[in-house]
């Protein structure tokens, strides 16, 4: 069974070799949970009815709604203050826009500035996809489409679920254990064993699966078309004429690599090869450049102190630092020349071609009989390149990836402790039997509902908040040549971490802690108790989505950490200085996995507990409004992959649909409806086949550029007379940072004239 599940999840992955190692290890250990859903179709008499009180959910909802209103009101107030424009209008300021609260027209005080407004919410409705695509790129549009997908999907599923399944579940049990104040009354747990009403649940399962696949196909096709259009729109970008070549051998005659690059491509690509840029080992020069920047920063700070305090005691120190900077500048120029003379070459080069057609052929072809020599790929954007990672030998990269995989696995195992502790808080009735001091919670009226309803999800969100930053740190050590590949890898690791620790482990630990005593005395009943974990944990996931959505999105838009840092700087070492905008790129590695996890929870629970679905609609509506504001005013675009995030998102949603179907196979078995369980199997096969078709139909276009599209864009360039200009731009775009002239901004007298000029 474990092997089968591993094959299922790795086969549906859009990047099978990349996912196989991590998915096999993660799902190999966690699929034992799902075994119980498949085999436990008997002995439900030993199952104890788990009462999930609506009181805890209501308290959690009230706390989260109250916090969200408070935080959003504070944000709406602070956003109108000119002092905080570098935080809340960072992108607009970096682009040179001046129609903001910090402009001269807004300097005068007005009472209106003290009243919070909600214009940012209405603006989210007015922003069009064309504006997002033009201003921010296709990657940002993919993120927006993810929120729109969630709204469309869960809105219709909520309507059907609330109108059909909810009344059916509430009236489904005739036994004495039904409780009107328990969430069990609204879940599939309230349906009697063997009831024909389960066929309605099967029909709803088919509807959810087919509707999800229908929307996925539409989205994939839409983004597929947008990607082709975006590549054509960006046809003046230098990466379309450049490839990255690694593992370049030494020239037999001159014993250097530079001339070998020129000889090789002149011979094998004579009609399109233009030029090359060999890379050098510039570690020593990088240190000198860092020292120069540090000295320039000290001089700037001393000049600021001298101008504000009007004191001449800093003049001598400034002159001394300027002399040191000039000496360091001459040393940098000497090292740059020596580096070129001594040929400290790396076996890496950027090769430029005169046409996209020649670039595509060279990048997507095997250049040598030995596949470990002359390894080629399309070059990333110049701004996307991680230059220091290009010095890592290509043959060492698998070792780097293995180390990162082990570290990510250890981090996943480490988080078993806090997740289990959180479930211990959620299962208060059992916890106080094992830990009697916990009974003190009952002494304060209403505290128990807060502790069991709101506190577990808040603590869990607090713990996992650091996970994306840990994963992106690990991804930096994996040797990826571009920031986009690093973010994609971190995004994937964070998602599987969340699925393992937040979803699966919450199910497992919640079931075990709830009946730990009976589990020790009757170990044979453990499979039955685990099989009921999905419906038993519905209340916890409701509170998790509330906390992650209302509080999480509210804190995202408020940015309290940046507020605190800015306040600290403004009143200490940066007092009196001109404030610069806090410009950051959109953290895909943090946003996409968390949103995908909530979508997975909603899909898995769509049939089990339809009461969860309206919360997901609110989650995606708020997230959509928040991130429209963030991408318009705060985050900047630091790279563009032309929609490469969508195959990952598609994979995550397919995983969610398959998990839902496998879960329902087990639950139908527990409800003594084996015919319904067997009927789900063809639906599972159809889902896997659908994913395979999408991989065949769409995925190659996201991995490669077709010769036809390259040729068409070349013809457009020829028609517009842009051929020479684009090639000339590509020739200058990939100069190594260690060899570029640099402007340190020290203008003034001859003694302070910049020794490095701008590029």
Secondary structure, 3 states (H helix, E strand, C coil): CHHHHHHHHHHCCCCHHHHHHHHHHHHHHHHHHHHHHHHCCCCHHHCCCCCCEHHHHHHHHHHHHHHHHHHHHHHHHHCCCHHHHHHHCHHHHHCCCCCCCCCHHHCCCCHHHHCCCCHHHHHHHHCCHHHHHHHCCHHHHHHHHHHHHHHHHHHHHHHHHHHHHHHHHHCCCCCCCCCCCEHHHHCHHHCCCCCCCHHHHHHHHHHHHHHHHHHHHHHHHHHHHHHHHHHHHCCCCHHHHEEEEECCCCCCCCCCCHHHHHHHHHHHCCCCEEEEEEEECCHHHHHHHHHHHHHHHHHHHHHHHHHHHCCHHHHHHHHHHHHHHHHHHHHHHHHHHHHHHHCCEEEEEEEEECCHHHHHHHHCCCCCCCCCCCEEEECCCHHHECHHHHHCCHHHHHHHHHHHHHHHHHHHHHCHHHHHHHHHHHCHHHHHHHCHHHHHHHHCCCHHHHHHHHHHHHHHHHHHCCHHHHHHHHHHCCCCCEHHHHHHHHHHHHHHHHHHHHHHHHHHHHHHHHCHHHHHHCHHHHHHHHHCHHHHCHHHHHHHHHHHHHHHHHHHHHCHHHHHHHHHHHCCCCCCCCCCCCCCECCHHHHHHHHHHHHHHHHHHHHHCHHHHHHHHHHHHHHHHHHHHHHHHCCECCCCCCCCHHHHHHHHHHHHHHHHHHHHHHHHHHCCCHHHHHHHHHHHHHHHHHHHHHHHHHHHHHHCCCHHHHHHHHHHHHHHCCHHHHHHHHHHHCCCHHHCCCCCCCCCCHHHCCCCCCC
